Amino acid sequence: MMDLSDLNAFVAVARAGGFRDGARASGGSASGLSEAVRRLETQLGVRLFNRTTRSVVPTEAGLSLLERLGPALSEVEAALDVVNGFRDRPAGSLRLNVPVSAARLILPDIVPGFLAAYPGIRLEVIADENFVDVLAAGCDAGIRYDERLEQDMIAVPIGPRVQHFATAASPAYLARHGRPQHPSDLLGHSCVRGRFASGAMLPWEFERDGEVVRVDPTGPLIVRIGGATDLAVDAAIAGTGIIGLFEGWLRPYFDSGALEPILEPWWPSFPGPFLYYPGRRLVPAPLRAFIDYIKGGKA
């Protein structure tokens, strides 16, 4: 008889393309996954992966096993989750893949109340700006904005339905360089920019009375969107330049006076994010509880 945990370890490594990434996706350790795969190979009497110092690639036997095993394990998980539905309160793990902005601006108003309502659920949040396959990453669901949703996904609104892109600068910067009156004035200012993990650096877009203006300002600092956003905010507060970011992220600094809003009549609005998950399989009980919680007006 094969150990179910060893089979799960094999699937995690095969889907992630390595022991380290498999451990990150499954919540285990690379050494533990390696030992489980070695044990499985010994029991089967066949090599499942070709290993080098740079890669871990399934063999032909490994690919055949993965093709048949993946759906089977999903059915096992679904069967166990059906039993979970008979509990008074759902229990188990829920893993969400979200952008840093959602972890900062959306989830703090949701997570504490949700966990208090469902003490048997353990929530894990992975903040990641990369556009990933939530299933391949070992997650149950994700949060993304409409333009980045994957196809064939069920999407549920989460958080405020209208958000704004805001621009701001420190009082010291505005005293030295003046206050822009039109988005095109930003081309003559130092701006703090953000670059996505893909390498893209999108222009800033503004809108007023049907007029749309896109500008691509420059400045002394470019940060990776997500992980280094706080550095950008700190630099703007210190007077390095003008920052463009979610209004919700900058609002505390407006309230404290550390930053001043600029070009506010031009701030564009955009729809809030969505919780999304695959519709082609049974929804795990912890995820169903989370969906019901946010649909119930809690988020």
GUKOL-843163 format. One line per field, with one value per residue (C-alpha): residue number from 1; x, y, z. Coordinates in Angstrom, 2 decimals, padded with zeros to 5 digits. Layout:
<nodes>
pos	[NUM, ...] .
c1	[X, ...] .
c2	[Y, ...] .
c3	[Z, ...] .
</nodes>
This chain:
<nodes>
pos	[1, 2, 3, 4, 5, 6, 7, 8, 9, 10, 11, 12, 13, 14, 15, 16, 17, 18, 19, 20, 21, 22, 23, 24, 25, 26, 27, 28, 29, 30, 31, 32, 33, 34, 35, 36, 37, 38, 39, 40, 41, 42, 43, 44, 45, 46, 47, 48, 49, 50, 51, 52, 53, 54, 55, 56, 57, 58, 59, 60, 61, 62, 63, 64, 65, 66, 67, 68, 69, 70, 71, 72, 73, 74, 75, 76, 77, 78, 79, 80, 81, 82, 83, 84, 85, 86, 87, 88, 89, 90, 91, 92, 93, 94, 95, 96, 97, 98, 99, 100, 101, 102, 103, 104, 105, 106, 107, 108, 109, 110, 111, 112, 113, 114, 115, 116, 117, 118, 119, 120, 121, 122, 123, 124, 125, 126, 127, 128, 129, 130, 131, 132, 133, 134, 135, 136, 137, 138, 139, 140, 141, 142, 143, 144, 145, 146, 147, 148, 149, 150, 151, 152, 153, 154, 155, 156, 157, 158, 159, 160, 161, 162, 163, 164, 165, 166, 167, 168, 169, 170, 171, 172, 173, 174, 175, 176, 177, 178, 179, 180, 181, 182, 183, 184, 185, 186, 187, 188, 189, 190, 191, 192, 193, 194, 195, 196, 197, 198, 199, 200, 201, 202, 203, 204, 205, 206, 207, 208, 209, 210, 211, 212, 213, 214, 215, 216, 217, 218, 219, 220, 221, 222, 223, 224, 225, 226, 227, 228, 229, 230, 231, 232, 233, 234, 235, 236, 237, 238, 239, 240, 241, 242, 243, 244, 245, 246, 247, 248, 249, 250, 251, 252, 253, 254, 255, 256, 257, 258, 259, 260, 261, 262, 263, 264, 265, 266, 267, 268, 269, 270, 271, 272, 273, 274, 275, 276, 277, 278, 279, 280, 281, 282, 283, 284, 285, 286, 287, 288, 289, 290, 291, 292, 293, 294, 295, 296, 297, 298, 299] .
c1	[000.00, 001.27, 001.29, -001.14, 001.21, 004.01, 001.73, 000.77, 004.46, 005.14, 002.30, 003.48, 007.03, 005.89, 003.49, 005.93, 008.93, 011.21, 011.48, 011.91, 008.95, 006.94, 007.62, 006.56, 003.30, 002.48, 003.61, 006.15, 009.93, 012.13, 013.96, 010.66, 009.40, 012.70, 012.54, 008.89, 009.66, 012.68, 010.50, 007.85, 010.43, 011.79, 008.33, 007.49, 010.92, 011.08, 012.60, 009.95, 012.22, 015.44, 017.36, 020.21, 021.67, 019.47, 016.24, 013.86, 011.98, 009.47, 010.50, 008.11, 006.92, 006.54, 004.47, 002.19, 001.71, 000.98, -001.59, -003.59, -002.83, -003.71, -007.45, -007.59, -006.15, -008.53, -011.40, -010.03, -009.84, -013.37, -014.67, -013.05, -014.43, -017.96, -017.58, -016.32, -019.66, -021.39, -019.50, -021.18, -018.39, -016.12, -012.52, -009.29, -006.85, -007.57, -004.75, -005.21, -002.89, -003.34, -001.56, 000.18, -002.40, -005.20, -003.26, -002.81, -006.15, -008.81, -008.07, -007.49, -011.22, -012.18, -009.71, -010.08, -013.86, -013.77, -011.31, -013.33, -016.45, -014.66, -012.08, -011.52, -010.12, -006.44, -005.92, -002.67, -002.20, 000.51, 001.10, 002.43, 002.35, 003.09, 000.17, 000.04, -002.16, -003.70, -004.07, -000.50, 000.65, -001.19, -003.82, -007.58, -008.41, -006.92, -007.74, -007.18, -008.57, -010.85, -008.22, -006.00, -008.59, -007.92, -010.47, -012.93, -012.88, -015.77, -015.35, -016.93, -016.63, -014.56, -013.83, -014.88, -016.33, -014.81, -011.18, -009.09, -005.58, -004.20, -001.17, 000.54, 003.69, 005.15, 004.56, 008.35, 008.48, 005.54, 007.12, 010.30, 008.86, 005.31, 001.99, 001.03, -002.26, -002.63, -001.43, 000.90, 002.73, 004.05, 006.50, 008.40, 008.50, 010.40, 008.11, 008.49, 007.53, 006.64, 007.54, 005.65, 007.43, 006.92, 009.10, 006.21, 006.01, 002.59, 001.91, -000.14, -003.70, -005.98, -009.55, -011.77, -015.10, -014.53, -010.98, -008.37, -004.71, -001.84, 001.62, 004.88, 006.84, 010.40, 012.17, 015.07, 013.43, 011.76, 010.55, 009.12, 005.35, 004.25, 007.33, 008.98, 005.88, 006.44, 009.89, 008.26, 005.86, 008.68, 010.70, 007.74, 007.24, 010.93, 010.48, 012.04, 009.16, 005.50, 003.97, 001.03, -000.71, -004.04, -005.90, -006.55, -002.82, -002.09, -005.12, -003.45, -000.65, -003.17, -004.85, -001.53, -000.31, 002.80, 001.56, -000.76, -003.12, -002.47, -004.52, -007.44, -010.13, -008.23, -007.99, -009.44, -011.68, -011.63, -013.63, -012.59, -011.05, -012.58, -012.05, -011.67, -011.51, -011.87, -015.42, -014.57, -014.24, -016.00, -015.46, -013.64, -015.61, -013.18, -013.36, -017.15, -017.27, -015.07, -017.24, -020.41, -018.78, -017.91, -021.23, -023.02, -022.00, -018.97, -016.61] .
c2	[000.00, 003.42, 006.19, 008.93, 011.63, 010.27, 010.43, 014.01, 014.86, 013.49, 015.56, 018.71, 018.34, 017.46, 020.40, 022.91, 021.69, 021.26, 020.29, 023.84, 025.25, 022.14, 022.68, 026.31, 025.33, 022.43, 023.96, 021.19, 021.07, 020.35, 017.61, 016.02, 016.00, 014.57, 011.73, 011.02, 010.85, 008.61, 006.32, 006.18, 005.42, 002.59, 001.08, 001.36, 000.26, 003.02, 006.50, 009.23, 012.28, 013.08, 015.26, 017.65, 020.52, 022.90, 021.05, 018.29, 016.89, 014.01, 010.91, 009.28, 007.08, 010.13, 011.97, 008.96, 008.68, 012.40, 012.28, 009.58, 010.49, 014.20, 013.74, 010.75, 012.73, 015.58, 013.12, 011.90, 015.48, 016.12, 012.99, 013.97, 017.48, 016.14, 014.63, 017.99, 019.45, 017.45, 019.32, 022.11, 024.39, 023.82, 023.02, 022.67, 024.83, 027.64, 029.05, 032.32, 033.85, 037.63, 040.78, 042.81, 045.57, 043.16, 041.93, 045.54, 047.09, 044.35, 041.47, 043.36, 044.20, 040.57, 038.12, 038.76, 038.45, 035.41, 033.53, 034.42, 033.03, 029.85, 028.89, 025.49, 027.03, 027.84, 030.57, 031.00, 034.11, 034.21, 037.77, 037.60, 040.08, 037.39, 036.14, 032.49, 029.45, 029.19, 025.41, 024.85, 027.09, 024.89, 027.52, 027.18, 030.64, 034.01, 037.70, 039.67, 042.63, 042.05, 042.57, 039.87, 037.15, 033.77, 032.26, 029.61, 030.97, 031.88, 035.44, 036.88, 040.61, 041.27, 044.57, 048.09, 048.04, 051.38, 052.33, 055.28, 055.80, 058.75, 061.00, 062.75, 064.49, 065.72, 069.33, 069.89, 068.69, 070.89, 073.89, 073.42, 072.45, 073.75, 071.94, 070.36, 071.68, 069.28, 065.67, 066.82, 068.95, 065.71, 065.45, 068.33, 066.73, 063.93, 060.95, 057.70, 054.85, 051.20, 048.27, 044.96, 041.64, 041.10, 044.14, 046.32, 049.90, 051.26, 054.95, 056.90, 057.47, 060.35, 061.23, 064.30, 065.11, 062.43, 063.56, 060.85, 061.78, 059.26, 060.38, 058.49, 060.61, 059.92, 060.21, 059.08, 055.95, 052.88, 050.09, 046.61, 046.87, 044.98, 044.14, 047.58, 049.77, 050.87, 052.11, 054.24, 055.74, 056.48, 058.13, 060.31, 061.34, 062.28, 064.56, 062.39, 062.94, 062.51, 059.08, 057.40, 054.61, 053.28, 056.02, 053.57, 052.99, 056.72, 057.82, 057.42, 059.72, 062.30, 062.19, 062.66, 065.43, 063.49, 063.60, 065.97, 064.84, 066.44, 066.45, 065.00, 065.99, 063.87, 060.69, 057.78, 055.18, 051.45, 048.41, 046.63, 043.15, 039.69, 036.45, 033.82, 030.05, 027.13, 026.17, 022.72, 020.96, 020.73, 023.83, 022.88, 023.61, 026.29, 028.14, 027.84, 029.33, 032.22, 032.85, 032.80, 035.17, 037.82, 037.39, 037.93, 041.57, 041.04, 042.29] .
c3	[000.00, -000.93, 001.64, 000.58, 001.88, -000.34, -003.37, -002.49, -002.15, -005.63, -007.12, -005.34, -006.68, -010.20, -010.44, -008.95, -010.95, -007.95, -004.31, -003.01, -004.93, -004.12, -000.42, -000.70, -002.41, -000.10, 003.18, 003.81, 003.67, 000.66, 002.54, 003.57, -000.02, -001.26, 001.24, 000.37, -003.36, -002.73, -000.64, -003.36, -006.06, -003.94, -003.46, -007.15, -008.34, -010.95, -011.17, -011.20, -011.63, -013.43, -010.99, -011.75, -009.75, -011.75, -012.41, -011.35, -014.36, -014.32, -016.24, -018.68, -015.84, -013.62, -016.22, -016.65, -012.90, -012.56, -015.35, -013.59, -009.99, -010.01, -010.69, -008.32, -005.41, -006.15, -005.84, -002.50, -001.23, -002.45, -000.72, 002.58, 002.24, 001.83, 005.30, 006.53, 005.48, 008.22, 010.94, 012.88, 011.72, 008.69, 009.56, 007.65, 005.73, 003.30, 001.16, -000.73, -003.33, -003.32, -004.50, -001.81, -002.24, -001.27, 001.75, 002.77, 001.88, 001.62, 003.96, 007.24, 007.34, 006.66, 008.16, 011.93, 011.84, 009.57, 011.77, 014.86, 013.18, 012.03, 014.66, 013.04, 009.84, 009.41, 006.83, 004.92, 002.76, 000.09, -001.14, -004.69, -007.56, -010.15, -012.22, -011.12, -011.55, -008.10, -008.30, -009.48, -006.63, -004.15, -003.32, -003.07, -004.42, -005.26, -005.30, -008.49, -010.36, -013.33, -016.02, -014.50, -013.86, -015.38, -017.75, -016.56, -013.03, -010.74, -009.46, -006.32, -005.49, -002.39, -000.67, -001.76, -005.26, -006.30, -005.78, -006.94, -008.21, -006.26, -006.60, -003.72, -002.55, 000.71, 001.81, 001.58, -002.03, -003.06, -001.32, -003.35, -006.73, -006.83, -007.16, -010.54, -011.89, -014.83, -015.31, -018.08, -015.49, -013.97, -016.87, -015.29, -011.83, -010.12, -009.69, -007.79, -010.14, -009.73, -011.95, -012.07, -011.64, -015.40, -016.08, -017.22, -015.98, -016.90, -017.58, -015.08, -016.26, -015.27, -016.16, -015.75, -017.41, -020.04, -020.85, -020.39, -020.02, -019.86, -018.82, -018.36, -015.88, -014.77, -011.47, -009.32, -007.86, -009.34, -007.03, -007.53, -007.12, -004.04, -002.04, -002.23, -002.23, 001.36, 000.33, -002.37, 000.17, 002.62, -000.16, -001.14, 002.48, 002.62, -000.41, -003.14, -005.53, -006.41, -005.85, -007.57, -005.68, -004.41, -002.53, 000.31, 000.72, 000.89, 002.93, 006.37, 005.23, 003.99, 007.39, 009.22, 006.89, 005.83, 002.22, 000.40, -002.39, -005.76, -008.98, -007.00, -009.54, -012.08, -010.02, -012.04, -010.44, -011.14, -009.96, -006.80, -006.83, -006.93, -005.08, -007.80, -007.75, -010.19, -010.96, -012.27, -008.91, -005.57, -003.47, -000.23, 002.94, 004.26, 000.95, 000.86, 004.36, 003.22, 000.17, 002.27, 004.75, 002.16, 000.36, 003.65, 003.71, 005.92, 003.20] .
</nodes>
